[in-house]
């Protein structure tokens, strides 16, 4: 009596579907990692730009020691139009020119804003703020809520 043994060859439809599901989940994970990587790369870029801009203003303040206390209160939301590139300026005009240049620089980062404040005597904070999360935030409290507050980088100068 001959045995009628059938050998299976190929894959069944269920095995194929399971393999496709496993590959799809893996590809979705890779896509999520790529998106997160791009977001973090963008955030790091804006942060490095903010660091550069804050330290640039700190250098400008140190270079104009005669007006150092008058830099307190600069807010890039104000309008500064002094230009010292074409003609000589006195120290007060240089301070206004520095504010105008800083305002122009901060337009290069999302919702960029800069404030110089003196929270305590003999200390100056140079704060650069930007919308790192792209939420449209405008708050200047530098809090932990990106829906409300801008991301901040602060340079503190002591012994004014």
Backbone torsions as a table, in degrees:
resi	resn	phi	psi	omega
1	UNK	NA	118.3	-178.8
2	UNK	-76.7	140.3	177.1
3	UNK	-83.6	134.9	-179.5
4	UNK	-102.6	78.7	-178.3
5	UNK	-98.5	124.6	177.3
6	UNK	-101.5	132.1	178.3
7	UNK	-97.5	137.1	179.2
8	UNK	-81.9	138.2	174.7
9	UNK	-133.8	140.0	-179.3
10	UNK	85.9	-170.0	-177.9
11	UNK	-109.3	153.5	173.8
12	UNK	-85.5	166.3	-179.0
13	UNK	-63.5	-38.1	-179.8
14	UNK	-65.5	-43.5	178.7
15	UNK	-62.4	-40.5	178.5
16	UNK	-63.4	-42.9	-179.5
17	UNK	-66.0	-40.0	178.2
18	UNK	-64.3	-43.1	178.7
19	UNK	-63.1	-41.7	178.2
20	UNK	-63.8	-39.8	177.8
21	UNK	-63.3	-45.1	179.9
22	UNK	-63.2	-44.4	178.6
23	UNK	-64.3	-40.9	-179.8
24	UNK	-63.0	-43.9	178.2
25	UNK	-63.0	-40.9	177.7
26	UNK	-63.1	-43.1	178.7
27	UNK	-66.5	-37.6	176.1
28	UNK	-64.0	-38.9	176.4
29	UNK	-63.0	-42.3	178.6
30	UNK	-65.0	-40.1	178.7
31	UNK	-64.0	-41.4	178.6
32	UNK	-63.4	-40.8	177.0
33	UNK	-63.0	-40.3	179.5
34	UNK	-64.7	-43.8	179.1
35	UNK	-63.0	-44.5	178.5
36	UNK	-63.0	-39.6	178.3
37	UNK	-62.5	-43.9	178.3
38	UNK	-63.2	-40.3	179.1
39	UNK	-64.5	-45.4	-179.9
40	UNK	-66.2	-35.9	177.6
41	UNK	-64.5	-42.7	177.4
42	UNK	-63.1	-44.4	179.0
43	UNK	-61.0	-42.9	178.9
44	UNK	-64.5	-37.8	178.1
45	UNK	-63.4	-48.0	-179.8
46	UNK	-64.0	-38.2	178.8
47	UNK	-63.4	-43.9	180.0
48	UNK	-65.5	-35.2	175.9
49	UNK	-65.9	-40.7	178.6
50	UNK	-63.9	-41.2	177.4
51	UNK	-60.3	-46.7	179.4
52	UNK	-59.3	-45.2	-177.2
53	UNK	-69.2	-37.5	178.0
54	UNK	-66.7	-44.2	180.0
55	UNK	-70.6	-31.1	175.3
56	UNK	-61.8	-44.9	179.1
57	UNK	-67.4	-36.9	177.1
58	UNK	-61.0	-40.8	177.3
59	UNK	-64.4	-39.3	178.3
60	UNK	-64.3	-40.5	178.7
61	UNK	-64.2	-46.2	179.7
62	UNK	-63.6	-30.9	-179.4
63	UNK	-74.8	-21.2	-178.2
64	UNK	-115.9	60.3	-174.4
65	UNK	-57.7	-31.1	-177.6
66	UNK	-63.1	-27.9	-177.4
67	UNK	-109.7	14.0	-169.4
68	UNK	-55.6	-41.2	-178.8
69	UNK	-71.9	-22.4	-179.3
70	UNK	-81.7	-9.1	174.6
71	UNK	-71.3	-25.9	178.8
72	UNK	-61.5	130.2	-179.9
73	UNK	104.5	-8.2	176.7
74	UNK	-65.0	130.2	177.5
75	UNK	-136.3	123.4	-175.4
76	UNK	-69.2	-3.6	172.5
77	UNK	-75.4	-18.3	176.7
78	UNK	-80.6	166.8	-177.9
79	UNK	-99.8	117.6	176.5
80	UNK	-119.7	132.0	-176.3
81	UNK	-131.8	6.9	-179.5
82	UNK	-66.3	137.7	178.4
83	UNK	-130.4	118.6	-179.1
84	UNK	-106.5	13.0	-178.5
85	UNK	-77.2	-33.5	-175.2
86	UNK	-95.1	-21.0	-177.8
87	UNK	-145.0	157.9	-179.6
88	UNK	-66.2	149.3	-179.9
89	UNK	-128.8	153.7	170.4
90	UNK	-82.6	179.4	-174.0
91	UNK	-65.4	-36.0	178.6
92	UNK	-68.1	-41.8	177.3
93	UNK	-64.9	-35.1	177.0
94	UNK	-63.9	-39.9	177.2
95	UNK	-60.1	-44.8	179.5
96	UNK	-67.4	-36.3	176.7
97	UNK	-65.9	-40.5	176.7
98	UNK	-60.3	-41.8	179.0
99	UNK	-64.3	-40.7	179.1
100	UNK	-65.4	-42.6	178.7
101	UNK	-64.5	-41.4	-179.6
102	UNK	-64.4	-41.6	177.8
103	UNK	-59.5	-43.8	179.2
104	UNK	-64.5	-40.2	179.0
105	UNK	-62.4	-42.0	-174.4
106	UNK	-71.3	-11.6	174.9
107	UNK	-73.0	-10.6	-178.3
108	UNK	-83.7	-10.4	177.6
109	UNK	-112.1	154.0	-174.9
110	UNK	-61.9	121.9	-178.6
111	UNK	52.8	37.1	-176.1
112	UNK	-62.1	136.3	178.5
113	UNK	-148.5	144.7	178.1
114	UNK	-130.6	139.5	178.6
115	UNK	-136.8	139.0	172.2
116	UNK	-114.1	124.6	-177.4
117	UNK	-136.6	162.9	178.1
118	UNK	-124.0	91.4	-175.9
119	UNK	-67.9	-30.8	177.2
120	UNK	-139.6	166.1	179.8
121	UNK	-61.5	145.4	178.2
122	UNK	60.3	28.8	176.6
123	UNK	-144.0	139.9	178.3
124	UNK	-129.8	131.4	175.2
125	UNK	-106.7	126.1	173.2
126	UNK	-105.4	112.4	-172.3
127	UNK	-113.2	126.4	172.8
128	UNK	-110.4	128.8	-177.6
129	UNK	-122.6	145.6	178.0
130	UNK	-154.4	160.2	-179.4
131	UNK	-89.6	85.9	-175.2
132	UNK	-69.1	-33.2	-176.5
133	UNK	-89.3	-9.7	-178.7
134	UNK	69.6	31.0	-176.6
135	UNK	-93.1	-7.0	-175.7
136	UNK	83.9	16.3	180.0
137	UNK	-62.4	149.2	178.9
138	UNK	-134.0	-4.9	-176.7
139	UNK	-66.5	146.0	-177.5
140	UNK	-109.7	16.9	-178.3
141	UNK	-79.3	-8.6	-178.6
142	UNK	55.8	38.3	-178.9
143	UNK	-82.9	-172.4	-177.4
144	UNK	-95.1	9.5	-179.7
145	UNK	-106.4	98.5	-177.1
146	UNK	-67.1	-11.9	176.2
147	UNK	-73.9	-23.8	-175.0
148	UNK	-114.6	-48.8	-172.4
149	UNK	-102.5	143.8	174.4
150	UNK	-70.7	154.6	173.9
151	UNK	-75.9	140.1	-174.4
152	UNK	-124.3	147.8	168.4
153	UNK	-128.5	128.4	-175.1
154	UNK	-121.2	133.2	170.9
155	UNK	-108.8	125.8	179.3
156	UNK	-106.3	125.6	176.6
157	UNK	-108.3	131.4	-178.7
158	UNK	-110.3	167.9	176.1
159	UNK	55.4	59.9	177.0
160	UNK	-72.5	NA	NA
